[in-house]
Amino acid sequence: MYKYDEIDQQIVDERVAQFRDQTRRYLAGELTEDEFRPLRLQNGLYIQRQAPMLRIAVPYGMLSSRQLRKLGDIAKKYDKAYGHFSTRQNLQLNWPKVEDVPDILAELATVEMHAIQTSGNCIRNITTDQFVGIAPDEVVDPRAMAEIMRQWSTFHPEFALLPRKFKIAVSGTQDDRAVVQVHDIGMEFYLDSNKKIAVKVWVGGGLGRTPILGSVIREHLEWQHALTYCEAIVRVYNLHGRRDNMFKARIKILVKALGIDEFKRQVEAEWAHLKDAPNTITEAELARVSKHFDAMPYETLPAHDASFDAAIASNPAFAAWAKRSLHVHKIPGYRAVTLSLKPHGSAPGDASTEQMHVIADLAEQYSFGELRVSHEQNLILADVKLGDLFAVWQKARAHGLATPNIGLLTDIICCPGGDFCSLANAKSIPIAVAIQQQFDNLDYLHDIGDIELNISGCMNACGHHHVGHIGILGVDKDGSEWYQVSIGGSQGNNASIGSVIGPSFSAEEMPAVVQKLIDVYLKERTPEEQFIDTVRRLGVVPFKAHVYAKDEVAA
């Protein structure tokens, strides 16, 4: 992962000192609430329903064991001894005190972390594939480019007050796991016909109130121009994006209003002034940043391990976990391990201080001291030897981190919802827990197979419900909490936006509604189909008919 140099550290330290003084002046009454608001948002501090919330940046999802241990310590000292990992690969503290935030930021700075630009109308944390650098289908490792883009976008004076928040995702794999099509800018790195690195650029994607898949604005961009082309896109957006209506302020609305051809024409015209400007990335700059990423000291290992094979054969529980939680690695003899933050009955994405310490220890002992955050709200040990997997499983299982449900129905993506967020129309966590309890039979879950269920508490879609195979959206109906259901959404190369099946449901009805959707799938599927395949083949109608049948679930 990226290691700070003196300039990186100085920038973060100076920002801590600056915000400490801003907070002091606010608490002393020298700054009004309105004056303090943009300052705290620039440092990731929200005022939520119950208490402040601090969002801590995890750039492109990479963490060291030292950093995770520090996050656990901070959660215990300043919060309620847990943190919430979000779909943006960040960590959120839900209960810090405003007066403690400068001290939290100072502690973060000691381990090369911060909360800069995790909120506000600026370029947010850049995300990527949780298996970056180790995936067998990876064509280009985009981490150094992501870091260059992070440095470019941090404190960029021209883009500090955009019409709305701005999100970028990068990917360098054949199968897109970074969901590039639902970002303001999505960048797919690949090798062109001359075996040179190039970028396919998507623009205008986004979820929220108006879900839209992005459009390709450039099929082939030489990697050297990644910054200048992004700058051209953001300049056009900054110039023409709406500031009179926050619900129509995202770049997706501008792209839709202008049309992709006209938007591209304006971007290309702007880029003509920037193409060979100083922000053009040189080989020397790429090499400089790449040196800040340590190469992993992989051993030469056989592709198979006798102890691993024996454990699989003799221990059904370990075998079930391995089937769902292990992922192929480009280096023989290694696997990536997903540690589930979705034990049944708990808030998806939450990790206690104790669990963070345990995972930090596992990373230190078995995975070169590094781990990743997935946008599915789980944690990954990327580099574990086959011979160490049984020991990892034993320790993870003892601390509630080895639920074998990765990719299954109860591996739910879920925002904090109305329990915490002041924007939410309805609670999300109780719905997730109720569905987990409805499907608390692992054999049944394995029979259902791969399926993605996403829950959002409001139209901001922090739970990415639009791209869930089953999506659940909390809505307000006459002051009560109700839930709208969609099916057919998907992420990846074949991304799609789900279709709403009909009128909304009460919270009490939701487990039965999901059960009825699954019943239709199990009845109608062909042997090779997963849930999304059956939905795409049959459409919404048979699912809707069964869910809304008389004497079953009331509309």
BAMIDO-435174 format. One line per 10 residues: their letters; for each residue y, z, x of C-alpha. Coordinates in steps of 0.25 Angstrom, whole numbers, plus 5000, padded with zeros to 4 digits. Layout:
# BAMIDO-435174
a) Y/Z/X ~ ...
This chain:
# BAMIDO-435174
mykydeidqq) 5000/5000/5000 ~ 5015/4998/5004 ~ 5020/5009/5014 ~ 5035/5012/5014 ~ 5044/5009/5026 ~ 5056/5017/5030 ~ 5065/5008/5021 ~ 5055/5010/5009 ~ 5056/5025/5011 ~ 5071/5026/5012
ivdervaqfr) 5073/5018/5000 ~ 5064/5027/4992 ~ 5070/5040/4998 ~ 5084/5036/4995 ~ 5081/5033/4981 ~ 5075/5047/4979 ~ 5088/5053/4985 ~ 5096/5044/4976 ~ 5088/5048/4963 ~ 5088/5062/4967
dqtrrylage) 5104/5062/4967 ~ 5104/5054/4954 ~ 5095/5064/4947 ~ 5103/5076/4952 ~ 5116/5070/4947 ~ 5109/5067/4933 ~ 5104/5081/4932 ~ 5117/5087/4936 ~ 5124/5079/4925 ~ 5131/5069/4934
ltedefrplr) 5123/5057/4929 ~ 5121/5055/4914 ~ 5108/5051/4907 ~ 5112/5036/4907 ~ 5117/5036/4921 ~ 5104/5043/4926 ~ 5094/5034/4918 ~ 5095/5021/4926 ~ 5094/5030/4939 ~ 5081/5037/4935
lqnglyiqrq) 5075/5024/4929 ~ 5077/5018/4943 ~ 5068/5029/4948 ~ 5057/5028/4938 ~ 5062/5040/4929 ~ 5061/5039/4914 ~ 5064/5049/4903 ~ 5052/5049/4894 ~ 5048/5055/4881 ~ 5043/5069/4887
apmlriavpy) 5049/5069/4901 ~ 5054/5060/4912 ~ 5044/5050/4918 ~ 5044/5045/4932 ~ 5038/5032/4936 ~ 5033/5031/4950 ~ 5032/5017/4957 ~ 5018/5013/4962 ~ 5022/4999/4968 ~ 5011/4989/4965
gmlssrqlrk) 5002/5000/4961 ~ 4999/5005/4975 ~ 4998/5020/4979 ~ 4993/5028/4991 ~ 4985/5041/4990 ~ 4997/5048/4995 ~ 5006/5043/4984 ~ 4996/5046/4973 ~ 4995/5060/4978 ~ 5010/5062/4978
lgdiakkydk) 5010/5056/4964 ~ 5000/5067/4960 ~ 5008/5078/4967 ~ 5021/5073/4960 ~ 5014/5073/4947 ~ 5010/5087/4948 ~ 5023/5092/4954 ~ 5033/5085/4945 ~ 5025/5081/4933 ~ 5012/5085/4925
ayghfstrqn) 5002/5082/4936 ~ 4999/5068/4932 ~ 5005/5054/4932 ~ 5004/5041/4924 ~ 5000/5028/4931 ~ 5007/5016/4923 ~ 5004/5002/4921 ~ 5015/4998/4931 ~ 5006/5005/4942 ~ 5016/5017/4943
lqlnwpkved) 5015/5032/4941 ~ 5023/5039/4930 ~ 5026/5054/4929 ~ 5028/5058/4915 ~ 5034/5072/4917 ~ 5044/5073/4929 ~ 5057/5081/4928 ~ 5069/5072/4931 ~ 5074/5082/4941 ~ 5061/5081/4948
vpdilaelat) 5061/5066/4949 ~ 5069/5065/4963 ~ 5059/5075/4969 ~ 5047/5066/4964 ~ 5053/5053/4969 ~ 5055/5061/4983 ~ 5041/5064/4983 ~ 5037/5050/4980 ~ 5045/5045/4991 ~ 5037/5053/5001
vemhaiqtsg) 5025/5044/4997 ~ 5032/5031/4996 ~ 5034/5031/4981 ~ 5046/5030/4971 ~ 5049/5027/4957 ~ 5060/5016/4960 ~ 5061/5005/4949 ~ 5049/5011/4941 ~ 5059/5010/4929 ~ 5072/5003/4925
ncirnittdq) 5076/4989/4924 ~ 5071/4984/4938 ~ 5059/4978/4944 ~ 5048/4989/4943 ~ 5036/4992/4951 ~ 5028/4979/4955 ~ 5014/4980/4951 ~ 5001/4973/4955 ~ 4986/4973/4954 ~ 4979/4986/4957
fvgiapdevv) 4969/4979/4966 ~ 4980/4972/4974 ~ 4975/4970/4989 ~ 4960/4973/4985 ~ 4956/4964/4974 ~ 4946/4952/4977 ~ 4954/4943/4968 ~ 4967/4945/4976 ~ 4973/4933/4982 ~ 4986/4939/4987
dpramaeimr) 4989/4954/4989 ~ 5003/4955/4983 ~ 5006/4969/4987 ~ 5016/4966/4999 ~ 5023/4956/4989 ~ 5024/4967/4979 ~ 5030/4976/4989 ~ 5040/4966/4993 ~ 5044/4964/4978 ~ 5045/4979/4977
qwstfhpefa) 5054/4980/4988 ~ 5063/4968/4983 ~ 5064/4974/4969 ~ 5066/4989/4973 ~ 5081/4992/4971 ~ 5084/4977/4970 ~ 5099/4978/4966 ~ 5099/4965/4957 ~ 5087/4970/4949 ~ 5090/4985/4947
llprkfkiav) 5095/4983/4933 ~ 5087/4971/4926 ~ 5087/4969/4911 ~ 5073/4977/4911 ~ 5062/4982/4919 ~ 5055/4971/4928 ~ 5040/4971/4932 ~ 5033/4963/4943 ~ 5018/4962/4945 ~ 5011/4955/4957
sgtqddravv) 4997/4950/4958 ~ 4989/4943/4969 ~ 4975/4942/4962 ~ 4967/4932/4954 ~ 4966/4941/4942 ~ 4980/4947/4938 ~ 4979/4962/4937 ~ 4994/4964/4939 ~ 4997/4958/4925 ~ 5008/4949/4931
qvhdigmefy) 5010/4942/4918 ~ 5016/4954/4911 ~ 5027/4957/4921 ~ 5041/4952/4922 ~ 5036/4945/4935 ~ 5022/4943/4939 ~ 5018/4938/4952 ~ 5004/4932/4955 ~ 5002/4930/4970 ~ 4992/4919/4974
ldsnkkiavk) 4988/4909/4985 ~ 4993/4895/4982 ~ 4986/4882/4986 ~ 4991/4884/5000 ~ 4985/4898/5001 ~ 4999/4904/5001 ~ 5004/4916/4993 ~ 5011/4912/4980 ~ 5016/4918/4968 ~ 5014/4915/4953
vwvggglgrt) 5026/4921/4946 ~ 5025/4926/4931 ~ 5038/4931/4924 ~ 5042/4937/4911 ~ 5029/4945/4907 ~ 5030/4958/4901 ~ 5025/4967/4890 ~ 5033/4977/4882 ~ 5040/4973/4869 ~ 5038/4958/4871
pilgsvireh) 5025/4955/4879 ~ 5025/4942/4887 ~ 5016/4937/4898 ~ 5024/4931/4909 ~ 5026/4916/4912 ~ 5023/4910/4926 ~ 5037/4906/4932 ~ 5031/4901/4945 ~ 5017/4897/4948 ~ 5019/4897/4963
lewqhaltyc) 5029/4905/4971 ~ 5028/4907/4986 ~ 5027/4921/4989 ~ 5039/4922/4998 ~ 5048/4920/4986 ~ 5042/4931/4977 ~ 5054/4939/4978 ~ 5065/4929/4976 ~ 5057/4923/4964 ~ 5056/4936/4958
eaivrvynlh) 5071/4939/4961 ~ 5074/4926/4954 ~ 5066/4930/4941 ~ 5073/4944/4941 ~ 5087/4938/4943 ~ 5085/4928/4931 ~ 5080/4940/4923 ~ 5091/4949/4927 ~ 5102/4939/4924 ~ 5096/4935/4910
grrdnmfkar) 5087/4946/4905 ~ 5093/4953/4893 ~ 5100/4967/4894 ~ 5104/4968/4880 ~ 5090/4971/4875 ~ 5080/4979/4883 ~ 5069/4974/4874 ~ 5072/4960/4878 ~ 5076/4962/4893 ~ 5063/4960/4900
ikilvkalgi) 5062/4947/4908 ~ 5050/4942/4899 ~ 5061/4941/4888 ~ 5070/4932/4896 ~ 5058/4923/4901 ~ 5054/4921/4886 ~ 5068/4918/4882 ~ 5071/4908/4893 ~ 5057/4902/4894 ~ 5050/4902/4907
defkrqveae) 5055/4889/4911 ~ 5069/4893/4910 ~ 5067/4906/4916 ~ 5060/4899/4928 ~ 5071/4890/4929 ~ 5081/4901/4931 ~ 5072/4909/4940 ~ 5070/4896/4949 ~ 5085/4894/4949 ~ 5088/4908/4953
wahlkdapnt) 5076/4908/4964 ~ 5083/4895/4970 ~ 5093/4905/4975 ~ 5083/4915/4980 ~ 5071/4907/4985 ~ 5074/4909/5000 ~ 5083/4921/4999 ~ 5080/4933/5008 ~ 5070/4939/4998 ~ 5061/4928/5001
iteaelarvs) 5049/4935/5007 ~ 5045/4931/5021 ~ 5031/4933/5028 ~ 5038/4943/5036 ~ 5042/4952/5024 ~ 5028/4950/5018 ~ 5022/4955/5031 ~ 5032/4967/5032 ~ 5028/4972/5018 ~ 5013/4969/5020
khfdampyet) 5013/4978/5032 ~ 5017/4990/5023 ~ 5003/4989/5016 ~ 4992/4994/5024 ~ 4979/4986/5025 ~ 4967/4994/5020 ~ 4957/4998/5031 ~ 4945/4992/5024 ~ 4931/4994/5030 ~ 4921/4983/5031
lpahdasfda) 4911/4987/5020 ~ 4899/4981/5014 ~ 4901/4975/5000 ~ 4891/4985/4994 ~ 4889/5000/4996 ~ 4875/5006/4994 ~ 4881/5020/4990 ~ 4890/5013/4980 ~ 4878/5005/4974 ~ 4870/5018/4973
aiasnpafaa) 4880/5025/4966 ~ 4882/5014/4956 ~ 4867/5014/4954 ~ 4865/5029/4952 ~ 4878/5033/4945 ~ 4881/5027/4932 ~ 4894/5034/4930 ~ 4899/5029/4944 ~ 4894/5015/4941 ~ 4902/5015/4928
wakrslhvhk) 4914/5019/4935 ~ 4912/5009/4946 ~ 4910/4997/4936 ~ 4924/5000/4930 ~ 4932/5006/4941 ~ 4928/4998/4954 ~ 4935/4985/4957 ~ 4931/4974/4968 ~ 4938/4974/4981 ~ 4941/4963/4991
ipgyravtls) 4935/4971/5002 ~ 4920/4973/5002 ~ 4915/4987/5000 ~ 4928/4992/4993 ~ 4931/4993/4978 ~ 4944/4997/4970 ~ 4943/5009/4961 ~ 4950/5011/4948 ~ 4952/5026/4945 ~ 4954/5027/4930
lkphgsapgd) 4966/5034/4925 ~ 4960/5033/4911 ~ 4950/5044/4908 ~ 4948/5045/4893 ~ 4957/5055/4887 ~ 4968/5054/4897 ~ 4981/5046/4897 ~ 4979/5033/4904 ~ 4985/5031/4918 ~ 4987/5046/4920
asteqmhvia) 4983/5053/4933 ~ 4984/5068/4936 ~ 4989/5074/4949 ~ 4975/5078/4952 ~ 4970/5063/4950 ~ 4981/5057/4958 ~ 4977/5066/4970 ~ 4962/5063/4968 ~ 4965/5048/4968 ~ 4974/5049/4980
dlaeqysfge) 4962/5056/4987 ~ 4953/5045/4983 ~ 4962/5034/4988 ~ 4964/5042/5001 ~ 4949/5044/5003 ~ 4943/5031/4998 ~ 4954/5020/4996 ~ 4963/5020/5009 ~ 4973/5029/5002 ~ 4978/5019/4992
lrvsheqnli) 4977/5017/4977 ~ 4983/5008/4966 ~ 4988/5010/4952 ~ 4983/5000/4942 ~ 4991/4995/4930 ~ 4980/4999/4921 ~ 4984/5014/4925 ~ 4973/5017/4935 ~ 4972/5020/4950 ~ 4964/5012/4960
ladvklgdlf) 4958/5015/4973 ~ 4958/5001/4979 ~ 4949/5002/4991 ~ 4937/5011/4990 ~ 4924/5008/4997 ~ 4911/5006/4989 ~ 4905/5018/4996 ~ 4916/5027/4991 ~ 4916/5024/4977 ~ 4907/5034/4972
avwqkarahg) 4915/5045/4978 ~ 4928/5040/4972 ~ 4921/5039/4959 ~ 4916/5054/4960 ~ 4930/5059/4963 ~ 4937/5050/4953 ~ 4928/5054/4942 ~ 4930/5069/4945 ~ 4945/5067/4942 ~ 4944/5058/4930
latpnigllt) 4947/5045/4937 ~ 4934/5038/4935 ~ 4934/5034/4921 ~ 4926/5021/4921 ~ 4935/5014/4911 ~ 4943/5005/4920 ~ 4945/4992/4912 ~ 4939/4998/4900 ~ 4945/5001/4886 ~ 4949/5015/4890
diiccpggdf) 4956/5011/4903 ~ 4969/5010/4895 ~ 4982/5006/4900 ~ 4992/5016/4893 ~ 5007/5019/4894 ~ 5011/5034/4893 ~ 5016/5031/4879 ~ 5023/5040/4869 ~ 5018/5053/4876 ~ 5028/5050/4887
cslanaksip) 5036/5037/4886 ~ 5049/5038/4877 ~ 5048/5023/4874 ~ 5034/5024/4868 ~ 5032/5022/4853 ~ 5018/5028/4854 ~ 5009/5036/4862 ~ 4999/5029/4871 ~ 4991/5039/4878 ~ 4985/5045/4866
iavaiqqqfd) 4980/5031/4861 ~ 4974/5029/4875 ~ 4967/5042/4874 ~ 4962/5040/4860 ~ 4956/5026/4864 ~ 4949/5032/4876 ~ 4943/5042/4867 ~ 4938/5031/4857 ~ 4932/5024/4869 ~ 4926/5035/4877
nldylhdigd) 4913/5029/4879 ~ 4912/5022/4893 ~ 4899/5014/4889 ~ 4907/5009/4877 ~ 4919/5006/4885 ~ 4911/4998/4895 ~ 4904/4990/4884 ~ 4918/4986/4879 ~ 4922/4982/4893 ~ 4935/4978/4899
ielnisgcmn) 4947/4980/4890 ~ 4961/4984/4892 ~ 4968/4993/4882 ~ 4983/4995/4884 ~ 4992/5005/4877 ~ 5008/5005/4876 ~ 5016/5016/4869 ~ 5028/5006/4867 ~ 5032/4991/4868 ~ 5036/4993/4883
acghhhvghi) 5021/4991/4885 ~ 5019/5000/4897 ~ 5004/5000/4893 ~ 5003/4985/4893 ~ 4997/4985/4880 ~ 5001/4970/4878 ~ 4991/4966/4889 ~ 4980/4975/4885 ~ 4967/4969/4879 ~ 4970/4980/4868
gilgvdkdgs) 4985/4984/4868 ~ 4990/4996/4861 ~ 5005/4998/4858 ~ 5012/5010/4852 ~ 5022/5007/4841 ~ 5031/5015/4833 ~ 5029/5014/4818 ~ 5038/5023/4809 ~ 5039/5033/4820 ~ 5024/5034/4822
ewyqvsiggs) 5015/5029/4834 ~ 5007/5017/4831 ~ 4999/5007/4840 ~ 4999/4992/4840 ~ 4986/4985/4845 ~ 4985/4972/4852 ~ 4973/4965/4859 ~ 4972/4953/4868 ~ 4981/4957/4879 ~ 4977/4955/4893
qgnnasigsv) 4982/4956/4908 ~ 4978/4948/4920 ~ 4978/4933/4922 ~ 4975/4930/4907 ~ 4986/4940/4902 ~ 4989/4941/4887 ~ 4997/4949/4877 ~ 4989/4956/4866 ~ 4990/4953/4851 ~ 4994/4964/4841
igpsfsaeem) 4982/4965/4832 ~ 4990/4971/4820 ~ 4997/4983/4814 ~ 4998/4996/4823 ~ 4989/5008/4822 ~ 4990/5023/4823 ~ 4986/5031/4835 ~ 4974/5036/4828 ~ 4969/5022/4825 ~ 4970/5017/4839
pavvqklidv) 4956/5021/4844 ~ 4949/5015/4832 ~ 4958/5002/4833 ~ 4954/5000/4848 ~ 4939/5003/4844 ~ 4940/4992/4833 ~ 4946/4982/4843 ~ 4934/4985/4853 ~ 4924/4984/4841 ~ 4928/4969/4838
ylkertpeeq) 4927/4966/4853 ~ 4913/4972/4854 ~ 4909/4965/4842 ~ 4915/4951/4845 ~ 4914/4950/4861 ~ 4905/4940/4868 ~ 4897/4946/4880 ~ 4907/4942/4890 ~ 4920/4946/4883 ~ 4929/4957/4886
fidtvrrlgv) 4939/4962/4875 ~ 4950/4953/4879 ~ 4941/4941/4878 ~ 4936/4944/4864 ~ 4951/4946/4859 ~ 4955/4933/4865 ~ 4943/4926/4859 ~ 4944/4932/4845 ~ 4959/4935/4844 ~ 4965/4947/4837
vpfkahvyak) 4960/4944/4823 ~ 4946/4951/4823 ~ 4951/4963/4831 ~ 4962/4965/4821 ~ 4953/4963/4809 ~ 4944/4974/4814 ~ 4955/4984/4817 ~ 4962/4982/4804 ~ 4950/4981/4795 ~ 4951/4990/4783
devaa) 4946/5004/4783 ~ 4946/5004/4798 ~ 4959/5005/4805 ~ 4972/5005/4796 ~ 4983/4996/4800
